[in-house]
Structure formats: C-alpha cells, structure tokens
Amino acid sequence: MNRNHVEHEVFTVQECQNGISIDLFLHLSVIPAVLIVGVLSVLQKRVQRLAIDRRLPFLEGRFAIVVPLDTIGSLSNRWSYGFAFGAVSSSVLLLFSERYIPFTVPTWARAIVFLVGALEVGLVYFPFFACLSTPFRLPGAVLGILYSLSWIIVTVWNTFTCPDGQVLGKNEKIIVQWPSILALIFLLGRFVFMLIKAVRIRLQLEQEDPEELNELHQVQHVKRLLRKTPAHSKPLSWFQRRVYEWDPYFKFPNRIIGTAIISLIGLYTMTLADYSLSNVAFDQVEKWKNTLNYLVTSCNQTEALGAMIPQLEEFIDVAKKTWLATTIFASLNSVAYTFHVLACYRKHLKRLWKGQRGFIPEKFHNPSSAVSVASIARYSGWQIAFTLWGYLIVHFVHFLFALLLVYGVVLPIQHGHVLKMLTDLGIIVLTIGLVIGLVIFQIALVQIFFLQDKLSPTDKQKPLALNNRKAFHCFNYFFFFYNVVMGISTCIFRLLCSMVVGTWLVSRIDRTIMQRGYEHIDAGYSTWIGVIFADHYHSNPVMVCFCQLLVSNKLERHAASAYSTFSNMPSESLGNSQARRRWLLFYTLLRNPHLILLRKHNLFSSSPLQSDIAVQTWVMASQIQSRQAAPESLPEIMVTPAEDC
C-alpha cells in the first residue's frame, strides 16, 4: 500500500511538470508589464514641459507618469479596482514567504528580498490598474484584454492541470485560486465593456461622460442637508438599528473596497491553511502519542507514568476538536471585523463632516499633514496584515476559552462529576457575587444615607453633597481595610480583562488597544486617524460641491464673455436671482443695523409689538457687529431696498 502511495505521488509530480509554473510566469510578466506601461506613458502628455522637451521637440511632452489609481478623490470604477485587488491577492499572500525567489539568499538579505518581491509584484499587476485609469480608453482596453487574457489562460491551465498541493492535498489549487480566477474574469469583462464603449464614442454613437469634481451621490448628500427634516420620519428596522443602516448617499473609495476584498480573500486562504496544517500537526502528535504508549508498555514503566497516557490522549482529542471548532468562530469573527471596520469608516467620516471630533483623543484633533498623507499609503497594507495576524491571535484566544469551558463544564458532566462541578462553580459564582454585591451595597448605602435630598423633584439624581458626615467617616474607615483586600483581586481582574480585550481587538485598526493618554504609541490607530482626516479634507461632499459650483460659475462666465463677442444679445445677469437679492439684503442689514428700522413694514406699521421686535433685532445685529474681531472694519455696503425678504 505504501508502494502504491509512493507511486501515486511520483505520478502526480510527473503530471504536474506539464503545467506552467505561476512563480515563473510572475517573473516573466515583468517584461510585458513594462511594455504596457511604456505605451501608456507615450500616449500621455505632461502638463509641464521639461528641459528635454526643448532639446527633443519631437517628444511633444510625452512619456508622462502613469497613475495606477486615484487613492484619494476618485470614486469611479470602484468595483473594477476592487476586483483588480482581488486578482493581486494570491501574489500578496505569496510575499509572506520566499517561494517566489528562484534561488536561496542569506538570512541578512531577507529584508531586501521582501522589498524586491513587493516591487516586482507591484510592477507585474500595474497594467491592470493603469489600463483601468488611463484616459485613453481604446488602447487601454485593448492592452488590458490581452494582459488579463494571458493571466487567465496561464492561471486556469496551471490550476486544472496540477490541482494538488502540499498543504491541502487534493484539489488545493482549485480551492485556493478560484477567487483570483473570478477576479481576472471580471476584469476581462470590464475591459471588453470599455472597448465597446470607446468604439461607440469614436463612432459618435454615444457621448463621453463629463468630467466633474463631484459625484451624483455627493450632490444628493448636500441636497439632503439643505432639505428640511420631516417631523415624522419612518422608524428604523431592527437590522438598521442594531447591525447596519444603509446610506445611499455615501460611497466607499476604491482604496477601502480593495483593502476589504484582499482581507476577505486572505482570510479565506488563511483559514484553509490553518485547517490543513492543524490536521497535519495533530496527526503528527497522534504518532508521537502512539510511540510513547508503545515505549511505556514495552519498558514496563511505573503506574504513574502509565496513568498519564489516558489523560494525554484525552487532552489531544479535546485540543484537536476544540481547535477545529474555534477555527470557524475565529474566521467568522475576523470577517465581521472586516465589515465592521467599513461601518466605522463611514460613521467616523460622517462625524468629521458634521464637525464632531469628540470621538477622537484630544492629541489627534489636529494631526500632521505629512502623517495624514503617509497614512494613506500605509493603511491598506497594515489593515490586511492586521486582519490576517489578528485572525491567528483571536483564534488562539478562542481556543483557550474553549479549553476552559470543556475542562470546566463538559468533561465533568461526561465523567459523572456533576456534583463536584456544580460545587466548584457555585463557590466561584458566590465569591464573585459577594464581591460585586458589596460594591453595590456601598453605592446603595451612600445613595440612601450619605447624600442630601434632591433640590427639585424633577432631578434625576441627588446632588454631590454629603449628609450624616460623622457616620460617613466611620463608614469610610471600616470599609478601608476590606477595600484593600478587594483591590488586589480587582487589580488582577483588571489586568486579565485588559489582556483579553487587547488581544481580541488586535485586528481592529479603528480602535486603540492602548490606555488613555498613550494612544499615540498605537501606530495602527494613528494610521487610522490620519486616513479619515485625509479623506475628510479631500472628499467632503459640501466642499467638493462648492468647488464644483465655483468651477462651473467660472466656466459659465468665460462662455458668456466669449459668446457676447459674437452676439449682441444681453446675457442674463446673475444679480437677478432671488437668492442673490436676499443674500445682499441680509449682508446690508448685518453691516448697517440702523436700516432695519427704515424697512417698509416698520415705517408703515402702527403695531407696538412689531416696533419692539424691530428694536430687538437692531440691538441683536449691533451686538453681532461689535463682536466681530476684525483688525480693519469692512466698508458699509448699501443696496437698493426695493426688494424685501
């Protein structure tokens, strides 16, 4: 049987030699990637001309920098970029090892190897992003189709001709590679769609999309802010209140979507590898156990050593089942964390849009501009690494808790020691209950006897004013000695809770695991703060829409001036709009409060109530004007009072 197994392995290895090595194809893809980037660079022209353009005028400013994707303000092709990141995921996980290097390197050169490998992977997958973002849609689509089609052919051929692997065994590559293959197929479809659209635009069958600063959802968000809030809004469902409330006027940038996709694919691969390697490890432990059992039996060892064998067998069986069971919970926990980080990104960004910074530590209210911009480059890589390593750490924490549960509850019930288990559990619960009860007793005693009565029946709680001072001093003295003893157990419990919560939330980059005042030591949380501030300053819908209005107004004025040179028809003045007239009236009254009494409804009104209101308005406007701390007063502006609000 062993001979057949060996023959099967030899046959598998010989069959796998017919496949195409993905690692070798990754190295060879550098050449076409450089050629594609060179073609796209030749097509683009630089905005600023250099000295070489004067020496070589035939260049015409070409060989510009090719941008793979806009990681700050662009929201177009978000899912296309997300699937491009999905295609990269298999090679990103390859960076954690040194298998992509065809030769051995010394230990001191591993850092350089990782750097070279990261640059190589980035260059190989650069054409996917560059062909999506290039303004030259037709050549970009053609090059993207050819490049993605070659990757699909090689990946599918290697996966199905040599499906087995060394970790998962049979059909390993099919199980691991199908997300990347799906992402490559989606990219191929996207490039085909781009080609069809570019051809239709070239044939003037379709108009090209206008380039604007703002997106439709940003405009809708600003309109919602300007719209009056309804008095009776529709109540939220349980899912919206407890889990997630969908906001149609918010879109995640392509950087965040790509990070989430790579994190999910990485978790999928990490879970499979964890499951397979744990099976191999426990099988090896079973072999060691059988060997140890054979040695104990053959050598006639002591009864104490022989009695340890059943306990060891039981522990190995419990550990195996517990580890495999907690694999599912740890993976689901990490997936939930990934989606929860997305929800926190939206929540924190919307709070910053409203001007709310109370959820951020005071030291991070005004982060450095350089730190914020550098955080954009760090965030995606750190979030992926935090997610993958956090899965392993959370899995180990789940494993420890599961072992405590099994040895504390399950095994005593199976062995018929229910009474002893209940006794021990009752002692633990009673001890903890007494400690908590005495803490509550102290608070209740202070609430009843040592605080003064409420100042008003409508107050929610009593004032912070002592009553029965002599009795309180005695109470404080006698409880001092007990609180010293209780403080020791509370200190240990505090340390354990800090360790458990810190390890449980290690993959949550949106939360700090450091104590208050030491948040700056947490590099992951500092990166998160820098990212949300950078996105807040560059993608605030109100600011973007305002800039779009300024650009549109400037273009309209230029168009109107150019049109007036060819036609004598007068253009419509911007000053005739009702909003502009009201704004000028408001500004005039603000700078000239005494004009409030000269308005029509004040001059011709005989009602003393309206006169009192006008006088109060004048006084309030005067106070507002006096509070303006300007070094030089602005000149008074007068407009014709013919139009009233």
Wavefront OBJ file of the C-alpha trace (Angstrom):
o trace
v 0.000 0.000 0.000
v 2.858 2.333 0.784
v 4.394 1.457 -2.569
v 1.181 2.392 -4.349
v 1.049 5.642 -2.406
v 4.622 6.476 -3.381
v 3.905 5.596 -6.997
v 0.857 7.867 -6.885
v 2.956 10.734 -5.545
v 5.588 10.203 -8.232
v 2.897 10.103 -10.872
v 1.405 13.325 -9.529
v 4.746 15.087 -9.583
v 5.413 13.945 -13.147
v 1.948 15.091 -14.206
v 2.475 18.472 -12.556
v 5.565 19.000 -14.651
v 3.274 19.507 -17.640
v 1.775 22.581 -16.017
v 3.007 26.174 -16.203
v 4.649 27.485 -13.061
v 2.843 30.562 -11.742
v 6.004 31.742 -9.996
v 7.981 31.592 -13.233
v 5.187 33.317 -15.144
v 5.165 36.036 -12.464
v 8.845 36.747 -13.128
v 8.390 36.686 -16.922
v 5.360 39.020 -16.762
v 7.649 41.896 -15.803
v 8.614 42.318 -19.497
v 5.069 42.788 -20.938
v 4.115 44.874 -17.892
v 6.962 47.307 -18.584
v 5.989 47.452 -22.276
v 2.335 48.210 -21.470
v 3.289 50.923 -19.000
v 5.674 52.366 -21.606
v 2.932 52.506 -24.255
v 0.512 54.252 -21.891
v 3.265 56.671 -20.876
v 3.986 57.559 -24.512
v 0.307 58.289 -25.155
v 0.043 60.752 -22.277
v 1.473 64.255 -22.331
v 2.981 66.091 -19.411
v 1.322 69.227 -18.139
v 4.629 70.974 -17.508
v 7.344 70.852 -20.133
v 10.893 69.994 -19.125
v 14.285 70.952 -20.490
v 14.451 67.739 -22.517
v 11.395 68.862 -24.498
v 13.336 71.837 -25.852
v 16.218 69.599 -26.858
v 13.954 66.901 -28.331
v 10.882 68.756 -29.641
v 9.533 65.672 -31.413
v 8.624 64.193 -27.985
v 5.862 66.818 -27.618
v 5.829 66.407 -23.859
v 5.173 62.669 -23.903
v 6.423 59.976 -21.517
v 4.263 61.227 -18.660
v 3.778 59.435 -15.332
v 1.174 56.671 -15.500
v -1.115 56.703 -12.462
v -2.465 53.263 -11.480
v -5.425 54.609 -9.459
v -6.504 57.699 -7.579
v -6.388 56.677 -3.922
v -7.867 59.934 -2.589
v -10.686 61.530 -4.550
v -11.755 59.176 -7.328
v -14.931 57.120 -6.859
v -15.333 55.780 -10.389
v -14.711 52.121 -11.296
v -14.645 51.260 -7.606
v -15.598 47.616 -8.026
v -13.299 47.230 -11.022
v -10.384 48.357 -8.881
v -11.687 46.098 -6.115
v -11.549 43.038 -8.374
v -8.126 44.146 -9.562
v -7.032 43.989 -5.935
v -8.693 40.578 -5.777
v -6.515 39.388 -8.644
v -3.468 40.632 -6.735
v -4.461 38.799 -3.527
v -2.778 35.475 -4.359
v 0.570 37.170 -5.012
v 0.213 39.420 -1.948
v -0.057 36.335 0.254
v 2.991 34.968 -1.554
v 5.013 37.892 -0.185
v 4.811 36.371 3.313
v 7.113 33.593 2.118
v 10.231 33.383 -0.062
v 8.922 30.865 -2.604
v 8.876 33.372 -5.441
v 12.674 33.696 -5.318
v 14.204 31.027 -7.616
v 17.454 30.944 -5.619
v 18.463 30.890 -1.965
v 19.535 34.045 -0.166
v 21.370 34.550 3.135
v 19.434 35.407 6.269
v 20.643 39.006 6.467
v 19.273 39.734 2.984
v 15.647 38.776 3.704
v 14.544 42.382 4.132
v 15.963 43.216 0.698
v 14.266 40.126 -0.743
v 10.892 41.239 0.607
v 11.406 44.726 -0.838
v 12.389 43.390 -4.268
v 9.487 40.934 -4.216
v 6.999 43.681 -3.329
v 8.295 45.908 -6.140
v 8.128 43.014 -8.603
v 4.551 42.103 -7.662
v 3.530 45.754 -7.878
v 5.075 46.105 -11.332
v 3.512 42.870 -12.634
v -0.022 43.899 -11.623
v 0.465 47.568 -12.533
v -1.081 47.161 -16.042
v -4.453 46.069 -14.584
v -4.826 49.336 -12.700
v -3.180 51.517 -15.362
v -5.465 50.224 -18.132
v -8.495 50.994 -15.943
v -7.411 54.538 -15.073
v -5.870 55.721 -18.351
v -7.788 58.477 -20.187
v -7.031 56.692 -23.489
v -9.843 54.150 -23.259
v -9.363 52.374 -26.584
v -5.657 51.397 -26.291
v -6.082 50.839 -22.551
v -8.957 48.422 -23.134
v -7.069 46.506 -25.838
v -3.932 46.163 -23.727
v -6.000 45.215 -20.690
v -7.830 42.484 -22.621
v -4.590 40.956 -23.879
v -2.864 41.096 -20.492
v -5.788 39.773 -18.444
v -6.494 37.053 -21.017
v -2.907 35.806 -20.759
v -3.140 35.683 -16.983
v -6.465 33.815 -17.126
v -5.093 31.199 -19.535
v -1.937 30.575 -17.526
v -3.713 30.515 -14.148
v -6.519 28.217 -15.305
v -4.076 25.875 -17.086
v -1.812 25.637 -14.050
v -4.751 25.187 -11.669
v -6.546 22.398 -13.519
v -3.509 20.501 -14.869
v -1.816 20.415 -11.476
v -4.628 20.838 -8.900
v -2.995 19.084 -5.944
v -0.735 20.748 -3.401
v 1.422 20.089 -0.393
v -0.779 21.774 2.236
v -4.414 20.973 1.457
v -3.625 17.937 -0.664
v -6.106 17.060 -3.389
v -7.572 19.948 -5.433
v -5.660 22.501 -3.365
v -5.091 24.986 -6.189
v -8.725 24.867 -7.285
v -9.884 25.658 -3.750
v -7.348 28.453 -3.261
v -7.171 30.037 -6.723
v -10.852 30.342 -7.637
v -11.253 33.891 -6.120
v -8.316 35.174 -8.190
v -9.630 33.474 -11.342
v -13.059 35.016 -10.763
v -11.484 38.463 -10.318
v -9.477 38.072 -13.541
v -12.605 37.057 -15.464
v -14.435 40.118 -14.117
v -11.539 42.347 -15.210
v -11.650 40.807 -18.680
v -15.359 41.599 -18.921
v -14.708 45.147 -17.732
v -12.042 45.718 -20.367
v -14.377 44.362 -23.067
v -17.066 46.784 -21.898
v -14.527 49.638 -22.005
v -13.565 48.660 -25.569
v -17.182 48.625 -26.750
v -17.869 51.980 -25.118
v -14.700 53.534 -26.577
v -15.654 52.324 -30.064
v -19.178 53.745 -29.707
v -17.750 57.096 -28.601
v -15.317 57.053 -31.523
v -18.236 56.389 -33.912
v -20.229 59.185 -32.191
v -22.953 56.749 -31.161
v -22.500 57.690 -27.507
v -21.306 60.767 -25.668
v -18.351 60.704 -23.323
v -19.087 61.178 -19.645
v -18.334 64.739 -18.481
v -15.501 65.150 -16.020
v -16.720 66.806 -12.838
v -15.302 67.204 -9.385
v -18.344 65.850 -7.598
v -20.345 62.663 -7.941
v -24.107 62.251 -8.012
v -24.249 60.799 -4.501
v -22.313 63.795 -3.147
v -24.817 66.185 -4.714
v -27.676 64.184 -3.212
v -25.961 64.295 0.177
v -25.728 68.096 0.045
v -29.377 68.346 -1.052
v -30.374 66.200 1.917
v -28.516 68.581 4.235
v -30.353 71.582 2.782
v -33.713 69.829 2.896
v -35.902 70.378 5.952
v -36.007 67.340 8.207
v -39.515 65.813 8.265
v -41.307 65.949 11.594
v -42.316 62.287 11.485
v -39.677 60.107 9.890
v -40.051 56.404 9.181
v -38.849 54.283 12.124
v -35.750 52.207 11.554
v -35.941 48.435 11.431
v -34.138 46.160 13.882
v -31.398 45.429 11.337
v -30.856 49.141 10.700
v -30.725 49.958 14.414
v -28.577 47.045 15.547
v -26.486 45.958 12.549
v -26.168 48.414 9.668
v -28.123 51.346 8.276
v -27.710 51.745 4.534
v -26.867 55.223 3.279
v -27.442 55.634 -0.489
v -25.571 58.956 -0.478
v -22.260 57.546 0.747
v -19.775 55.535 -1.300
v -16.596 53.900 -0.109
v -13.475 54.847 -2.109
v -11.714 52.251 -4.242
v -8.849 52.015 -1.729
v -11.180 50.886 1.062
v -13.043 48.405 -1.165
v -9.796 46.892 -2.459
v -8.466 46.533 1.082
v -11.634 44.759 2.221
v -11.583 42.359 -0.753
v -7.932 41.383 -0.217
v -8.613 40.956 3.521
v -11.550 38.618 2.854
v -9.642 36.552 0.289
v -6.641 36.432 2.623
v -8.872 35.249 5.475
v -10.300 32.555 3.225
v -6.829 31.314 2.312
v -5.553 31.630 5.886
v -8.498 29.619 7.224
v -7.883 26.818 4.723
v -4.175 26.722 5.543
v -4.905 26.792 9.281
v -7.354 23.909 8.986
v -4.990 21.805 6.885
v -1.835 22.471 8.916
v -3.646 21.808 12.186
v -4.774 18.416 10.866
v -1.205 17.583 9.880
v 0.090 18.746 13.281
v -2.450 16.721 15.243
v -1.747 13.636 13.111
v 1.925 14.015 13.969
v 1.032 14.342 17.660
v -1.016 11.136 17.362
v 2.059 9.335 16.011
v 4.172 10.634 18.895
v 1.484 9.526 21.337
v 1.405 6.012 19.882
v 5.188 5.851 20.037
v 5.184 6.993 23.661
v 2.463 4.490 24.533
v 4.486 1.695 22.921
v 7.605 2.678 24.857
v 5.722 2.787 28.158
v 4.124 -0.594 27.527
v 7.290 -2.327 26.362
v 9.572 -0.924 29.023
v 7.203 -1.666 31.948
v 7.334 1.856 33.341
v 5.734 2.967 36.622
v 1.984 3.137 37.145
v 2.097 6.922 37.490
v 3.571 7.288 34.015
v 1.084 4.774 32.658
v -1.797 6.707 34.219
v -0.701 9.847 32.382
v -1.236 8.223 28.978
v -5.094 8.293 29.110
v -5.014 11.912 30.290
v -2.656 12.798 27.444
v -4.901 11.027 24.939
v -7.918 12.873 26.303
v -6.125 16.235 26.106
v -5.026 15.612 22.497
v -8.569 14.633 21.500
v -10.094 17.657 23.254
v -7.478 20.049 21.832
v -7.997 18.743 18.294
v -11.777 19.089 18.380
v -11.588 22.441 20.148
v -9.051 23.901 17.713
v -11.044 22.818 14.659
v -14.303 24.131 16.157
v -12.826 27.517 17.065
v -11.420 27.856 13.533
v -14.950 28.547 12.303
v -15.708 31.097 15.041
v -12.362 32.876 14.595
v -12.833 33.185 10.830
v -16.406 34.475 11.249
v -15.165 36.928 13.875
v -12.464 38.248 11.513
v -14.955 38.573 8.646
v -17.292 40.503 10.946
v -14.384 42.751 11.949
v -13.648 43.479 8.285
v -17.203 44.657 7.634
v -17.335 46.468 10.966
v -14.258 48.490 10.028
v -16.121 49.608 6.891
v -19.076 50.694 9.013
v -16.757 52.562 11.395
v -15.050 54.275 8.461
v -18.391 55.630 7.273
v -19.509 56.592 10.789
v -16.256 58.393 11.662
v -16.112 60.196 8.324
v -19.694 61.433 8.623
v -18.957 62.684 12.136
v -15.987 64.649 10.825
v -18.224 66.094 8.090
v -20.507 67.380 10.859
v -17.572 68.882 12.736
v -17.726 66.349 15.575
v -14.309 65.326 16.891
v -15.264 64.182 20.371
v -14.772 60.502 19.490
v -11.081 61.168 18.725
v -8.498 61.612 21.510
v -7.510 65.221 22.034
v -3.944 64.639 20.835
v -5.268 63.603 17.411
v -7.622 66.559 16.827
v -5.094 68.276 14.552
v -2.835 65.596 13.062
v 0.173 66.499 10.986
v -0.458 66.862 7.251
v 2.557 64.699 6.418
v 1.361 61.985 8.797
v -2.133 62.002 7.271
v -0.876 61.704 3.701
v 1.624 58.999 4.654
v -1.191 57.122 6.418
v -2.990 56.726 3.091
v -0.010 54.789 1.750
v 0.280 52.669 4.903
v -3.358 51.953 5.632
v -4.199 49.241 3.095
v -1.115 47.135 3.778
v -1.418 47.496 7.531
v -5.128 46.702 7.541
v -4.536 43.475 5.590
v -1.662 42.439 7.870
v -3.654 43.306 10.998
v -6.586 41.245 9.744
v -4.530 38.139 8.941
v -2.402 38.198 12.092
v -5.426 39.170 14.153
v -7.196 36.042 12.932
v -4.419 33.834 14.336
v -4.344 35.694 17.667
v -8.137 35.683 18.050
v -8.172 32.000 17.122
v -5.740 31.252 19.937
v -7.841 33.271 22.420
v -10.983 31.373 21.352
v -9.067 28.124 21.741
v -8.091 28.930 25.347
v -11.635 29.887 26.304
v -12.979 26.728 24.670
v -10.483 24.583 26.621
v -11.587 26.218 29.872
v -15.217 25.559 29.000
v -14.577 21.915 28.117
v -12.473 21.134 31.204
v -14.717 23.172 33.485
v -18.159 22.031 32.322
v -18.250 19.406 29.570
v -15.748 16.810 30.833
v -17.028 16.789 34.438
v -20.520 16.073 33.111
v -19.220 13.264 30.875
v -17.249 11.703 33.746
v -20.201 11.875 36.152
v -18.695 14.576 38.366
v -21.666 16.889 38.060
v -21.998 17.492 41.811
v -18.335 18.429 42.186
v -18.516 20.654 39.120
v -21.605 22.432 40.461
v -19.941 22.835 43.862
v -16.807 24.394 42.400
v -18.848 26.544 40.049
v -21.092 27.629 42.921
v -18.089 28.640 45.032
v -16.677 30.723 42.171
v -20.021 32.362 41.414
v -20.685 33.003 45.126
v -17.275 34.627 45.598
v -17.688 36.877 42.589
v -21.274 37.625 43.607
v -20.226 38.639 47.123
v -17.546 40.984 45.757
v -19.970 42.606 43.300
v -22.719 42.682 45.952
v -20.520 44.502 48.448
v -19.577 47.070 45.807
v -23.263 47.631 45.025
v -24.008 47.719 48.775
v -21.523 50.550 49.293
v -23.072 52.567 46.463
v -26.619 51.957 47.742
v -25.612 52.882 51.297
v -24.120 56.155 50.114
v -27.171 56.838 47.946
v -29.603 56.332 50.836
v -27.823 57.728 53.926
v -24.852 59.866 52.920
v -26.251 62.137 50.164
v -28.547 65.093 50.653
v -32.052 65.122 49.238
v -32.846 66.287 45.712
v -33.062 70.014 45.152
v -36.065 69.523 42.890
v -38.426 66.564 42.449
v -37.632 66.591 38.728
v -33.900 65.981 39.266
v -32.625 62.599 38.079
v -30.176 62.114 40.932
v -29.189 63.598 44.264
v -26.624 66.414 44.390
v -22.986 65.716 45.221
v -23.387 66.970 48.765
v -22.659 64.908 51.882
v -25.141 64.182 54.650
v -24.504 62.461 58.010
v -20.816 63.300 57.848
v -19.833 61.555 61.106
v -21.461 58.305 60.045
v -19.810 58.608 56.636
v -16.368 58.965 58.212
v -16.941 55.780 60.219
v -18.246 54.005 57.131
v -15.179 55.094 55.169
v -12.799 53.947 57.947
v -14.155 50.415 58.379
v -14.526 49.716 54.664
v -10.948 50.899 54.084
v -9.463 47.580 55.231
v -11.868 45.482 53.175
v -11.291 47.569 50.035
v -7.550 46.905 50.308
v -8.171 43.157 50.093
v -10.754 43.553 47.352
v -8.418 45.858 45.431
v -5.890 43.037 44.957
v -8.407 40.785 43.202
v -9.776 43.743 41.250
v -6.259 44.618 40.059
v -5.681 41.070 38.777
v -9.111 41.013 37.138
v -8.378 44.385 35.500
v -5.104 43.070 34.086
v -6.757 39.926 32.708
v -9.567 41.940 31.117
v -7.044 44.306 29.528
v -5.071 41.395 28.080
v -8.160 39.607 26.743
v -9.730 42.725 25.217
v -6.387 43.870 23.783
v -5.730 40.546 22.070
v -9.351 40.261 20.964
v -9.269 43.681 19.286
v -5.740 43.491 17.869
v -7.073 43.325 14.300
v -9.359 46.346 14.844
v -7.303 49.205 13.450
v -10.148 51.660 14.094
v -9.802 51.172 17.873
v -6.768 51.703 20.037
v -5.667 48.967 22.424
v -3.588 51.405 24.495
v -4.698 53.208 27.640
v -5.993 56.761 27.535
v -3.145 59.196 27.059
v -0.947 56.622 25.313
v -2.912 56.335 22.064
v -0.034 57.815 20.069
v 2.015 54.660 20.770
v -0.531 52.604 18.805
v 0.813 53.006 15.260
v -2.216 51.292 13.716
v -4.682 53.675 15.350
v -2.535 56.673 14.364
v -2.705 55.451 10.761
v -6.483 55.172 11.008
v -6.817 58.740 12.302
v -4.573 60.019 9.518
v -6.633 58.204 6.869
v -10.018 59.516 7.975
v -8.682 63.069 8.281
v -7.096 62.920 4.816
v -10.323 61.565 3.293
v -12.318 64.162 5.214
v -10.302 67.053 3.803
v -10.228 65.700 0.238
v -13.705 64.213 -0.186
v -16.055 66.274 1.970
v -19.249 66.453 -0.167
v -20.042 70.040 0.835
v -16.536 71.233 -0.036
v -16.414 69.264 -3.297
v -19.815 70.556 -4.408
v -18.783 74.102 -3.509
v -15.624 73.769 -5.605
v -17.688 72.361 -8.470
v -20.024 75.360 -8.284
v -17.051 77.732 -8.394
v -15.570 75.941 -11.410
v -18.936 75.825 -13.198
v -19.579 79.505 -12.467
v -16.143 80.427 -13.822
v -16.698 78.381 -16.979
v -20.138 79.943 -17.489
v -18.691 83.425 -17.151
v -15.961 82.644 -19.671
v -18.536 81.175 -22.030
v -20.789 84.202 -21.615
v -17.961 86.635 -22.308
v -16.884 84.683 -25.374
v -20.474 84.499 -26.605
v -21.022 88.257 -26.145
v -18.227 88.999 -28.597
v -20.174 87.276 -31.378
v -23.715 88.323 -30.427
v -25.371 91.479 -29.223
v -27.956 89.582 -27.159
v -27.543 90.518 -23.483
v -26.877 87.588 -21.191
v -28.979 87.059 -18.090
v -27.425 88.783 -15.104
v -26.606 86.733 -12.056
v -27.846 89.551 -9.838
v -31.476 88.981 -10.811
v -31.784 85.746 -8.903
v -33.904 85.808 -5.764
v -31.246 84.050 -3.674
v -28.643 86.694 -4.601
v -31.024 89.557 -3.755
v -31.813 88.025 -0.381
v -28.146 87.499 0.368
v -27.321 91.136 -0.476
v -30.202 92.318 1.697
v -29.055 90.191 4.617
v -25.469 91.397 4.308
v -26.567 95.039 4.084
v -28.690 94.784 7.216
v -25.931 92.956 9.046
v -23.380 95.677 8.269
v -25.920 98.510 8.748
v -28.254 97.572 11.652
v -29.915 101.018 11.725
v -31.500 100.282 8.333
v -33.736 97.661 9.971
v -35.987 100.460 11.314
v -36.243 102.016 7.840
v -37.768 98.982 6.128
v -41.289 99.217 4.742
v -43.097 97.041 7.258
v -41.526 99.073 10.089
v -42.218 102.537 8.656
v -45.877 101.885 7.882
v -46.644 99.687 10.897
v -48.527 101.116 13.863
v -48.343 97.968 15.975
v -46.130 98.421 19.081
v -45.297 94.713 19.029
v -43.677 94.936 15.602
v -41.784 98.056 16.681
v -40.457 96.227 19.734
v -39.365 93.321 17.533
v -37.595 95.699 15.181
v -35.767 97.377 18.070
v -34.699 93.994 19.475
v -33.466 92.972 16.035
v -31.463 96.186 15.755
v -29.866 95.631 19.168
v -29.040 91.998 18.320
v -27.485 92.947 14.991
v -25.449 95.667 16.708
v -24.135 93.134 19.205
v -23.184 90.764 16.401
v -21.369 93.575 14.633
v -19.500 94.581 17.782
v -18.307 91.009 18.383
v -16.581 90.803 15.009
v -12.863 90.970 15.896
v -11.524 92.283 12.612
v -8.405 94.495 12.512
v -9.979 96.789 9.941
v -13.732 97.334 9.643
v -15.240 96.493 6.300
v -16.864 99.334 4.384
v -20.600 99.645 4.695
v -22.441 98.221 1.707
v -25.648 99.787 0.508
v -28.094 98.108 -1.820
v -31.416 99.279 -3.081
v -34.109 98.390 -0.531
v -36.693 97.812 -3.228
v -36.649 94.030 -2.739
v -37.641 92.692 0.678
v -37.412 89.163 2.052
l 1 2 3 4 5 6 7 8 9 10 11 12 13 14 15 16 17 18 19 20 21 22 23 24 25 26 27 28 29 30 31 32 33 34 35 36 37 38 39 40 41 42 43 44 45 46 47 48 49 50 51 52 53 54 55 56 57 58 59 60 61 62 63 64 65 66 67 68 69 70 71 72 73 74 75 76 77 78 79 80 81 82 83 84 85 86 87 88 89 90 91 92 93 94 95 96 97 98 99 100 101 102 103 104 105 106 107 108 109 110 111 112 113 114 115 116 117 118 119 120 121 122 123 124 125 126 127 128 129 130 131 132 133 134 135 136 137 138 139 140 141 142 143 144 145 146 147 148 149 150 151 152 153 154 155 156 157 158 159 160 161 162 163 164 165 166 167 168 169 170 171 172 173 174 175 176 177 178 179 180 181 182 183 184 185 186 187 188 189 190 191 192 193 194 195 196 197 198 199 200 201 202 203 204 205 206 207 208 209 210 211 212 213 214 215 216 217 218 219 220 221 222 223 224 225 226 227 228 229 230 231 232 233 234 235 236 237 238 239 240 241 242 243 244 245 246 247 248 249 250 251 252 253 254 255 256 257 258 259 260 261 262 263 264 265 266 267 268 269 270 271 272 273 274 275 276 277 278 279 280 281 282 283 284 285 286 287 288 289 290 291 292 293 294 295 296 297 298 299 300 301 302 303 304 305 306 307 308 309 310 311 312 313 314 315 316 317 318 319 320 321 322 323 324 325 326 327 328 329 330 331 332 333 334 335 336 337 338 339 340 341 342 343 344 345 346 347 348 349 350 351 352 353 354 355 356 357 358 359 360 361 362 363 364 365 366 367 368 369 370 371 372 373 374 375 376 377 378 379 380 381 382 383 384 385 386 387 388 389 390 391 392 393 394 395 396 397 398 399 400 401 402 403 404 405 406 407 408 409 410 411 412 413 414 415 416 417 418 419 420 421 422 423 424 425 426 427 428 429 430 431 432 433 434 435 436 437 438 439 440 441 442 443 444 445 446 447 448 449 450 451 452 453 454 455 456 457 458 459 460 461 462 463 464 465 466 467 468 469 470 471 472 473 474 475 476 477 478 479 480 481 482 483 484 485 486 487 488 489 490 491 492 493 494 495 496 497 498 499 500 501 502 503 504 505 506 507 508 509 510 511 512 513 514 515 516 517 518 519 520 521 522 523 524 525 526 527 528 529 530 531 532 533 534 535 536 537 538 539 540 541 542 543 544 545 546 547 548 549 550 551 552 553 554 555 556 557 558 559 560 561 562 563 564 565 566 567 568 569 570 571 572 573 574 575 576 577 578 579 580 581 582 583 584 585 586 587 588 589 590 591 592 593 594 595 596 597 598 599 600 601 602 603 604 605 606 607 608 609 610 611 612 613 614 615 616 617 618 619 620 621 622 623 624 625 626 627 628 629 630 631 632 633 634 635 636 637 638 639 640 641 642 643 644 645
